[in-house]
Amino acid sequence: MWEFLSLSCSFFATMLCMINPSYTHGAYSSPLLGMTIGEQLESVVQQFPDRDALVVCSQNFRATYAKLWELINDCARGLLAMGVRPGDRVGIWSPNCYEWVAVQYATARVGAILVNVNPAYQAPELEFVLQQAGISVLIHAAGFKHSNYLSIIETVRPRCDALQHILFLNQDWETLLATGKTVPEKDLEMRASMLQFDDPINIQYTSGTTGHPKGATLTHHNILNNAWFVGESLAYSERDRVCVPVPFYHCFGMVLGNLACLARGACVVVPAEAFAAKPTLQAVQQERCTSLYGVPTMFRCLLEEPGFESYDVSSLRTGVMAGAPCPIELMCDVISKLHMPEVAIGYGMTETSPISTMSLRDDPVERRVSTVGKVHPHVEICIRDACTAQVLPRNTPGELCTRGYSVMSGYWDNLEATTASIDSAGWMRTGDLAVMDEDGYLKIVGRIKDMIIRGGENIYPAEIEAVLHTHPDVSEAHIVGVPSTKYGEEVMAWIRLRPDASLTRTDLINYCQPRLSAFKIPKYWQFTDSFPMTVTGKVQKFHLREMGARLLEKAEELFSNIN
């Protein structure tokens, strides 16, 4: 009898999934672009030679499309003079600067594979990337924050056999350009004509929070089309000026910033070498920016910057917020105080070039804060059972998978990791838990690895964070699981309060009780003024878990709630 009922339930669940599965695709009238990055940029240069292409405020640099094209080609010819061949790996290790943009496009012009090196890397991380990618040319800045790149490179170079050329931007940049001018233009044009849009053009290393980083390998076709359709979603034209304070080494800055703008004739405005609120607001005001990028933490910093009201940001209309969930009160402030009524929420990952879903510019605010939008043009997404790979019915949480032009060609020289991430049908496993509603909107409920299992109950941190972010005195809340002898895991909340706010854990427990089931209310609470962050502005939850576990070992009673 029980076996019959079990089979019946399974049958009906399967039938329900067949009727309305968590699958959708981005059917779209405009076709994919079948060209290389260099070909697309050249066509834009011909259309808008005298319009601003790139402004870097911290370097007092400004270039029209014609001037930027000349700079890119001089750099590309300089690489040819060095003997750079198609497929050679050229590393760029630098915070945001105009040279970074030139190298990005110059490598694309000659068919080299640009390797983005995280500006925050220290010696062991740099050595790993140099060796794993087989970088033959490294172009680098003087340093970033407290790191001295020259001394770090000197330490690791003897162990990096593939490394043949090291170019220091402060000393060797002008020499590279001058050397390039001696190479005939026809040599560059001949090289460019050999390239195919499916050629690998970029390697971006994942964070490596579990073991060594993996190099996501992306093609012209991957990132040019993703950039193109992001620009279309935001209605970019040659009249737009996009403030890009996010780092170039990441897809957010390189693809959604540089490439999405330059592919459509818009202007990239770079406030500084790394994000800071004041230079960003100054850049928006001085350059009359129409769009602004950032993760939620960055937007919060802008709104909390002393003297924020004195900046004229009325030129803004749109932008992209990505990288983490956005609380509704923050979205409302961004729309009203930053004058960004068309701001969009984007979701993706480096391995998918990066955007897979995006909210529409005219979506209601509730849609933009409760979901990450709908599937992007020409992309497929589905929600599957992480164990069986069976597509689940709508409104059922499972692992988000994506397929299409945007999926990377693989992890560089790592077949095992590639096979584990991309199945035989071409689906990329994201590791994110998501729910697809009846209208195709997607809600991220957490990472599979971040999901907390407390006494057999699955707890999704994003749900708790969303509740805490509705409290008027909470600036940021991040939820992690910490070890528990009794339940396996317990819930811990890390809280940053708004300036001048005062709350206790009892206040927050009382706030949660009518809004969350009892087992979801954090047992432990820790107040902090800052969080461990990546260079892109994402909170490193694995560090919060480690810090929480250490704190509990020392003094559990200090953090336990009164329940």
FENCORNOR-V141621 format. One line per field, one symbol per residue. ss: DSSP state (A for helix, B for strand, O for the rest). phi: phi as a letter, one per 40 degrees, with the letter a starting at -180 (. if undefined). burial: + if it has 24 or more other C-alpha atoms within 12 Angstrom, else -. Layout:
ss: ???
phi: ???
burial: ???
This chain:
ss: OAAAAAAAAAAAAAAAAAAOBOBBBOOOOOOOOOOOAAAAAAAAAAAOOOOBBBBBAAAOBBBBAAAAAAAAAAAAAAAAAOOOOOOOBBBBBOOOOAAAAAAAAAAAAAOOBBBBBOOOOOAAAAAAAAAAAOBBBBBBOOBBOOBBAAAAAAAAAAAOOOOOBBBBAAAAAAAAAAAAAOOOAAAAAAAAAAOOOOOBBBBBBOOOOOOOOOBBBBBAAAAAAAAAAAAAAOOOOOOOBBBOOOOOOOAAAAAAAAAAAAOOOOBBBBOOOOOOAAAAAAAAAAAOOOBBBBOAAAAAAAAAOOOAAAOOOOOOOBBBBBOOOOOAAAAAAAAAAOOOOBBBBBBBBAAAOBBBBBOOOOOOAAAAAAOOOBBOOOBBBBBBOOOOOOBOBOOOOBBBBBBBOOOOOBBOOOAAAAAAABOOOOOBBBBBBBBBOOOOOBBBBBBOOOOBBBOOBBBOAAAAAAAAOOOOOBBBBBBBBBBBOOOBBBBBBBBBBOOOOOOOAAAAAAAAAOOOOAAAOOOBBBBOOOOOBOOOOOBOAAAAAAAAAAAAAAAAAAOBOOO
phi: .ccccccccccccccccccaccaabccacccccbacccccccccdccbcbccbabbccbfbaacccccdcccccccccccccgcbdgccbcbbaccaccdcccdcccccbgcccbcbddccbdcccdccdcccgcbbbbacciafccbcdcccdccddbbcccbbbbcdcbbcccdcccccccddccccccccccbccccbabbcccgcbgccbccbbbdcdccccccccdcccfcacccbbcbcccccbddcccccdcccccbgcbcbbcacacacccccccdcccfcbaabicdcccccccccdgdccccbcccbaibbagacbccccccccccccfbcbcbcbbiadcbgbcbbacccbcdddccbcbbgbdcdgbbbabbccccgccccdgbcaccbbahdccdcicdfaccccccbbcccgccccgccabbcccgcbbcbicdccdcbbfgccbbddcccccccccccccabbbbcbcaccbgabcbbbbbccdgcabbccdcccccdcbbcdcccdcbbbcacabcbcccgcccccccccccccccccadccbcccc
burial: ----------------+--+++++-+-----++-++++++++-++--++-++++++++---+++++++++++++++++++++-++++++++++++++++++++++++++++++++++++++++-++++++++++++++++++++----++-++---+--+-++-+++++---+--++--++-+---++--++--+++++++++++++-----++++++++++++++++++++++++++-+++++++++++++++++++++++++++++++++++++++++++++++++++++++++++++++++------+-+++++++++++++++++++++++-+++++++++++++++++++++++++---+-++++++++++++++++++++----++++++++++++++++++++++-----+--++---++++++++++++--+++++++++++++++---++++++++++++++--++++++++++-----++++++++++----+-+--++-++------+++++++++---+--++++++++++++-+++--+------+++--
